[in-house]
């Protein structure tokens, strides 16, 4: 996979992709919440494309080192939004959708470079890393494991009592994610994360034609 490389271009592309991907991801959460009536994210400065407001340094380091990470979570209040609890689903979905949009836009740039025969150049590899990493961010966040967006999306549609029961298990979410990462490292191909990364790589190839 492209992230197995350690050259300067790839490492720089990973950093840029994380900054762009996480910023757009968290900004989209805040924007949708604000649109639906919860203005707390705007008051906290999160309806912004300024990376400083969204990047969590520790989360970024974890993503590079362990294969998963996080940005600064956007605090929202379902009771303040039109649609109540169900509106949380659209706020949760906004982040992964934003990453797919970013990946698609950069994939268009890559395809234009293909027409000029530049796919083996450093700029082309730079763009390709950004595409792959943003698709990976989207897929990873769709996992229905707390505190990821997939979990929040599913919770918005569960019956209230079942949602309360599921919330009691939320404290174990990070342990589950860590276990999946360790399984991926100790037994390559056995972890659902490996299947997810393979699917993300496949969609990236479809988008870029690479």
For each residue, the residues with C-beta under 8 A, 3 or more apart:
1: 4 197 201
2: 5 10 125 128 129 132
3: 10 14 129 132 133
4: 1
5: 2 10
6: 10 11
7: 10 11
8: 11 12
9: 12 13 122 125 126
10: 2 3 5 6 7 13 14 125 129
11: 6 7 8 14 15
12: 8 9 15 16 126
13: 9 10 16 17 125 126 127 128 129 130 133
14: 3 10 11 17 18 64 129 133
15: 11 12 18 19
16: 12 13 19 20 126 130
17: 13 14 20 21 129 130 133 134
18: 14 15 21 22 55 60 63 64 69 133
19: 15 16 22 23 51 55
20: 16 17 23 24 102 130 134
21: 17 18 24 25 99 102 130 133 134 137
22: 18 19 25 26 51 54 55 59 60 71 137
23: 19 20 26 27 49 50 51 54 55 71
24: 20 21 27 28 49 98 99 101 102
25: 21 22 28 29 54 71 95 96 98 99 137 141
26: 22 23 29 30 46 53 54 71 72 73 74 95
27: 23 24 30 31 46 47 48 49 54 98
28: 24 25 31 32 94 95 97 98
29: 25 26 32 33 41 46 74 76 91 92 94 95
30: 26 27 33 34 41 42 46 47 48 74
31: 27 28 34 35 47 94
32: 28 29 35 36 90 91 94
33: 29 30 36 38 40 41 74 76 81 91
34: 30 31 37 38 39 41 42 47
35: 31 32
36: 32 33 81 82 83 87 90 91
37: 34 80 81 82
38: 33 34 41 76 77 78 80 81
39: 34 42 43 80
40: 33 43 44 75 76 77 80
41: 29 30 33 34 38 44 46 47 74 75 76
42: 30 34 39 45 46 47
43: 39 40
44: 40 41 75
45: 42 48 50 53
46: 26 27 29 30 41 42 53 54 74
47: 27 30 31 34 41 42
48: 27 30 45 53 54
49: 23 24 27
50: 23 45 53 54
51: 19 22 23 54 55
52: 55
53: 26 45 46 48 50 72
54: 22 23 25 26 27 46 48 50 51 71 72
55: 18 19 22 23 51 52 59 60 71 72
56: 59 60 69 70 71 72
57: 60 61
58: 61 62
59: 22 55 56 62 63 69 70 71 72
60: 18 22 55 56 57 63 64 69 71
61: 57 58 64 65 69
62: 58 59 65 66 68 69 70
63: 18 59 60 66 67 68 69 70
64: 14 18 60 61 69
65: 61 62
66: 62 63 69 181
67: 63 181 184 193 197
68: 62 63 140 177 181 193
69: 18 56 59 60 61 62 63 64 66
70: 56 59 62 63 73 147
71: 22 23 25 26 54 55 56 59 60
72: 26 53 54 55 56 59
73: 26 70 147
74: 26 29 30 33 41 46 91
75: 40 41 44
76: 29 33 38 40 41 80 81 88 91
77: 38 40 80 81
78: 38 81 84 85 87 88
79: 84
80: 37 38 39 40 76 77
81: 33 36 37 38 76 77 78 84 87 88 91
82: 36 37 87
83: 36 86 87 90
84: 78 79 81 87
85: 78 88 156 160 163
86: 83 89 90 156 157
87: 36 78 81 82 83 84 90 91 156
88: 76 78 81 85 91 92 152 153 155 156
89: 86 92 93 152 153 156 157
90: 32 36 83 86 87 93 94
91: 29 32 33 36 74 76 81 87 88 94 152
92: 29 88 89 95 149 150 152 153 156
93: 89 90 96 97 149 153
94: 28 29 31 32 90 91 97 98
95: 25 26 28 29 92 98 99 138 141 149
96: 25 93 99 100 137 138 139 141 142 149
97: 28 93 94 100 101 138
98: 24 25 27 28 94 95 101 102
99: 21 24 25 95 96 102 103 134 135 137 138 141
100: 96 97 103 104 134 135 138
101: 24 97 98 104 105
102: 20 21 24 98 99 105 106 130 134
103: 99 100 106 107 130 131 132 134 135 138 204 207
104: 100 101 107 108 207
105: 101 102 108 109
106: 102 103 109 110 127 130 131 134
107: 103 104 110 111 131 204 207 208
108: 104 105 111 112
109: 105 106 112 113 127
110: 106 107 113 114 119 124 127 128 131 208 209 210
111: 107 108 114 115 208 209
112: 108 109 115 116
113: 109 110 116 118 119 121 123 124 127
114: 110 111 117 118 119 208 209
115: 111 112
116: 112 113
117: 114
118: 113 114 121 123 124
119: 110 113 114 124 210
120: 124 125
121: 113 118 124 125
122: 9 125 126
123: 113 118 126 127
124: 110 113 118 119 120 121 127 128
125: 2 9 10 13 120 121 122 128 129
126: 9 12 13 16 122 123 129 130
127: 13 106 109 110 113 123 124 130 131
128: 2 13 110 124 125 131 132 204 208 210
129: 2 3 10 13 14 17 125 126 132 133
130: 13 16 17 20 21 102 103 106 126 127 133 134
131: 103 106 107 110 127 128 134 135 204 207 208
132: 2 3 103 128 129 135 136 200 201 204
133: 3 13 14 17 18 21 129 130 136 137
134: 17 20 21 99 100 102 103 106 130 131 137 138
135: 99 100 103 131 132 138 139 200 201 203 204 207
136: 132 133 139 140 196 197 200 201
137: 21 22 25 96 99 133 134 140 141
138: 95 96 97 99 100 103 134 135 141 142 200
139: 96 135 136 142 196 197 199 200 203
140: 68 136 137 143 148 193 196 200
141: 25 95 96 99 137 138 148 149 150
142: 96 138 139 148 149 150 153
143: 140 148 150 151 177 192 196
144: 148 150 151 153 154
145: 148 150 151 173 176 177
146: 151 152 169 170 173
147: 70 73 151 152 170 173 174
148: 140 141 142 143 144 145 151 152 173 177
149: 92 93 95 96 141 142 152 153
150: 92 141 142 143 144 145 153 154
151: 143 144 145 146 147 148 154 155 170 173
152: 88 89 91 92 146 147 148 149 155 156
153: 88 89 92 93 142 144 149 150 156 157
154: 144 150 151 157 158
155: 88 151 152 158 163 166 167
156: 85 86 87 88 89 92 152 153
157: 86 89 153 154
158: 154 155 162 163 166
159: 162 163
160: 85 163 164
161: 164 165
162: 158 159 165 166
163: 85 155 158 159 160 166 167
164: 160 161 167 168
165: 161 162 168 169
166: 155 158 162 163 169 170
167: 155 163 164 170
168: 164 165 171
169: 146 165 166 172 173
170: 146 147 151 166 167 173
171: 168
172: 169 175 176
173: 145 146 147 148 151 169 170 176 177
174: 147 177 178
175: 172 178 179
176: 145 172 173 179 180
177: 68 143 145 148 173 174 180 181
178: 174 175 181 182
179: 175 176 182 183
180: 176 177 183 184 191 192 193
181: 66 67 68 177 178 184 185 191 193
182: 178 179 185 186
183: 179 180 186 187 190 191 193
184: 67 180 181 187 188 190 191 193 194
185: 181 182 188
186: 182 183
187: 183 184 190 191
188: 184 185 194
189: 194
190: 183 184 187 194
191: 180 181 183 184 187 194 195
192: 143 180 195 196
193: 67 68 140 180 181 183 184 196 197
194: 184 188 189 190 191 197 198
195: 191 192 198 199
196: 136 139 140 143 192 193 199 200
197: 1 67 136 139 193 194 200 201
198: 194 195 201 202
199: 139 195 196 202 203
200: 132 135 136 138 139 140 196 197 203 204
201: 1 132 135 136 197 198 204 205
202: 198 199 205 206
203: 135 139 199 200 206 207
204: 103 107 128 131 132 135 200 201 207 208 210
205: 201 202 208 209 210
206: 202 203 209
207: 103 104 107 131 135 203 204
208: 107 110 111 114 128 131 204 205
209: 110 111 114 205 206
210: 110 119 128 204 205
